[in-house]
Amino acid sequence: MDFSDFIIIIPARIGSTRLPNKPLLEIKGVPMILHAYNSAKKANLGTPIIVATDDHKIANVVNESGGIAIITSNNHVSGSDRIYEAIEKYDPEMKFKKIIHLQGDLPNISGELIKNLAKIIKDDKKDIATAVVKATPDELDDPSIVKVAIAFGKDNPKLGDIGRAIYFSRACIPTGSLDVWHHIGIYAWQRSILKKFIALPASPLEKFEKLEQLRAIESHIDIHAIITSEHPIGVDTELDLKKAEKYFNDFT
């Protein structure tokens, strides 16, 4: 399959309040941002991989490892704004029409999942693609875990099924369901949709939930989600960092 019109962009800001200097924190001796970069390489899409950052230290770490970093504004409020600035700087001729938006704090996401998202938007018929995994019992009432109500069009959806996201929330949704879906923070965008999205004002539901995905839904931009069995570690706290360290010590 030809992915020549794709680009992978990893936003990485230095100013995390919960975990200062997060992208540069080492996991098994390797800065976290490079773990994310290596995950992108494992997708084998044959397309550029860019780190979009507001910090020269992060850029230097990426460049010294043989990667590509683009310095972006430190005023961006979201990763989507940052990756749009990066692609406009890197590709003003608009060669790349589709973007994989990979979070820099998901150090153990698989290349296979990245490629599966690319396949979903390959044919231009879907606006945005993302991924979900079944939430564990301890995640159901955890507001740091984003949940998604998804229309699959059938009962008992299975691994690999794709549905349309109806709503994102920090609450446990939908009520009464045995399947509560934990949203994984990776996206595949049509570039034209990203351009449209970042030009929109923050929506009412987005402000309530503090989830920018809701801006897309309120603006009739479809988000499709694929079910995966992966449960990548999102590193936001010292405890998450220890979990990631254990993962890489045990499995790499």
N, C-alpha and C positions, 0 to 999 in steps of 0.2 A: 504494500500500500504506500502511496506517495504522500509524504508529509512535508513537501518542500515549501508549502506556503504557511507553515507553522513556525512559531517561535515560543520558547519557554522563558518566562520572566519570573524571577524570585525577588519580591520586595523584602528589604531588610533595613529596618530603622534602628538607630542606636538607643533611642530614648524610652525603652521599656521601663515602666514604673515598678512593676512587680519583680522584674528580674533584670537589673541594670546590665547593659552591655551584652544582652542576650545572644546576638548572632556570633559573638566572639568567644563565648564560653565554650570550653573544650569538653568533648565527650570522647573518652578513650584517646585523649591526646590530639583530637582533631576539632577545630572550631566548628560550631554547630552549622554555620552557613555553608561550610564545605560538605558536610553530610548531606544537606539538602541538594547542593549542586551535584554531588555524586549520584543521588537518587535520580535526578533529571537525566544524567548521562546514561543511566541504566535503562531508560525508556527506549534508547536506540532509535530515536525519530530522525536522526541525521539532520537536525535543525539547530540553529544557534540557541545557546543558553546564556541568559543575561541576568546578572544580579543588579537590581535597582536599589540604590542606597543613598542615604543622606550623609554618610560618614566616610571620610577618607581612609580610616583604619580598616573598615570592612572592605572597601574597594581594594586596598593594598593586599589584604589577605587573599582575596579572590584572584587578583591579577598575578600575584606571585606564584599562585598554584597553577597558572596557565589558563584561568578563566577570563571572562569579560565582565567588567563592572561599569555601570553608568551612574554618575553622580546626579542625584535629583534633589529637588527642593526639600528643606526640612519643615515646610509648612503643610505638607499633605496630611489630611485627616484619615486617610484610608489607603490600603494597599492598591486598590483599583486606580486611584488617582496617581499613585506613584508609578505603576506599571505603564499607564498611558503616557505619562511624560517620558518614560524611558524608551518606549517604542517609537514615539515621535522623534526623539533625538537619534536613535539608532537607525531607523528605517523611514526617513521622510518620503522616500519614493513609494512607500506602501507595497513593497514586495510581499510582506508577510500579512496575510489576511486573518489568521487565527492565532490565538494566544493561549498557552497553558499558563495559568496563574498559580504558581506553586508557593506555598508559605515556607518561609525560611526557618520556622520553628517546628517543622515536621521532619525530624532527621531520619526517620526510618520508613518513610513511605516508599512503596515499591515502584519500579519502573513499569511494571505491568499495569498498575492502576492508572498511571499517567497516560500510557498508550491507549487504554480503554476509553478514557475521557476524550482523547484526540479523535478516536473513531466515531464517537457520538456526534461531533459537530463537523465531521469531514464533509458531509454533503450539503452544507449551508442551510439545512432545513430547521435546525435547532439553534436557539439564540445563545444559551449558556448551558453547560453541563457541569455537574458536580457529583459527589459520591456520599453515600450513607452506609452505616453499618448498624446492626441491631444494638440498641443501648443495653448496657448491663444494669442490673438492679440498683447498684449504687450510683448510677448516673441519672436515674429518672428524675430525681428532685434536686439535682445539682444545677444551679443557674449558670455555672461556667460552661456547661455542656449544652450546645445548641441542638434543639430537636426540630424535626421537620414532619409536617403532615403532607403525605404524598398520595396523589391519585394514580394508582397502578392500573385501574380498570378491571381488576379481578381480585378475588380473595386469595390469601396465602401467597403473596409474591415470593419469588425465589432468588437465589444468588444470580446476579447478572441481569435481572429484570430492570427495566428503565421506566420510571414514572414521572409525572409532572408535579413539581412542588407547589403546594397550595398555600402553606404558611410556615414560617420559621419562628421559633419561640425559645425562650429560656425556661419556660414552663414545660411540664410533661404533657405532650399532645400526641395524638388525639385521645380524648378521654375514653376509657373503656377498651382501648386497643391492646392486644397482646404484643403487637409489634410497634415499638417506639423506636424511631430512627434517629441515631446520633449523626449529626452532620459533620463531615470531614472537610476541613478548610482548603480545598483545592478546586479550581475552576478551569473550564475551557471556555473561552469567549470567541465569538465572532468579533473581529476588530471593530466593525461598524457598530455593533451593539455596545461595546465598551465605550466608544466615542459618544454615543447617545446617552448612555447611562451616567457618565461622569458630568454631563452637562445638565442633568436633572437636579433640582433642589432636593434636599433631604425630605423624605415623605413623613406623614404623621405617624404611621406604624413603625417606621424606621426609628424615629425619635423615641417612641415609647419603649421599644424592645432593645434599642441600641444595636440593631442588626441591619446593615446596609442592604442585605439581600431583599428586604421587604420593599425597598425603593423600586427594585425591578418588578416585583409582583404587582405593586400598586400602579405601575406604569405599563402594565400589560406586556412585559417582557418575560418570556417563558424561561423557567429554569428546570431542566430535566436532571434527574438523579438516578444513578446506577447503584444497585445494591452490591456491596463488596463484603468479603469476610475479613478484610484488613481492619485493624484497630490501631492505627498509628498513634504514637505518643506525641501529643501537642505539648510543647515545653513552655509553661508559663510561670512555674514556681520552682523553688529549690527541690521540692519533692518530685516534680516531673523530671527535673534534671537527673536526679538519682535513678529514676525509673529508666531513663534513656541510657544512662551509663551501664546499668545492669543488663539492659537489652543487648547492647553492643559487646559487653563482656561475655554474655552467654551465647550469642548467635553469630558473632563475626570473629 
